[in-house]
Amino acid sequence: MRFLLSAMLAMMVLAITAPSALAQSYQVRPGDTLRVEVLEDPDLNRDVIVQPDGEISFPLVGSIRAGGRTISQINAALTSALEPQFAEEPNVFVGLLALDEIEEEFITAYVMGEVEAPGPVEVKPGTTIMQLISQTGGLTRFAATKRLQLRRVDPQTNQELVYPIDYRSLERGARLATPVMIAEGDVLLVPERRLFE
């Protein structure tokens, strides 16, 4: 009977939480809401918010660190902290609510021309030109490395802005005057090298 109750409760928690692959690797952060259920004492069941200092507060336990931990680590810590309050190890289930809202945000950029894998590329906000190029497998041997172009449409004016990039100089250790981060819809054009270029 106890096994059946445990299985039912586990299925309920899984139904309200998110895809398991992301839930296992996701590190909880301040502002997240956790659902905690204790099979042996339903009065302890509650939703708790991770405080700005990364702590959660739970009855019979007090404060426990949640920020920077995975769901399974929090589950183990709560189980361990609650164990002295029960005759045997309690069945604790921790789930993260609304995990679909915390999936990592990506933007789409486009790479054309002499790269190993041209086409649309999904990158995280804050990705640099060099990181974008690396995600395409790098430049081909036919790339005009001194004439790369980053093309960006200004959302306010709808005008296309063109930023010339000398990749060869970057390879030699030069720095861009202003670091350029990839924005949604950017197009990186890598032209083909001319005959004597």
Number of C-alpha atoms within 10 A of each C-alpha: 6 9 8 9 11 17 12 12 18 18 12 12 19 16 11 14 19 20 12 11 8 15 19 13 12 19 14 20 19 16 14 19 19 22 17 21 21 20 18 15 12 9 10 14 17 14 16 17 18 21 17 12 12 19 18 21 15 17 11 11 16 10 12 16 17 27 20 14 16 18 21 16 16 23 19 14 15 22 19 15 15 20 15 13 12 10 7 10 14 18 17 23 24 24 24 23 17 14 18 13 9 12 12 10 10 13 16 16 19 19 21 16 19 21 23 16 18 20 14 15 17 14 19 15 15 13 14 16 17 14 14 21 19 14 17 18 12 17 19 15 12 15 20 20 22 17 18 22 18 20 17 20 16 10 8 6 7 9 10 11 12 14 14 14 19 16 21 14 13 14 11 8 9 11 10 11 6 6 9 14 14 23 18 16 15 18 21 26 20 26 18 18 15 9 6 4 9
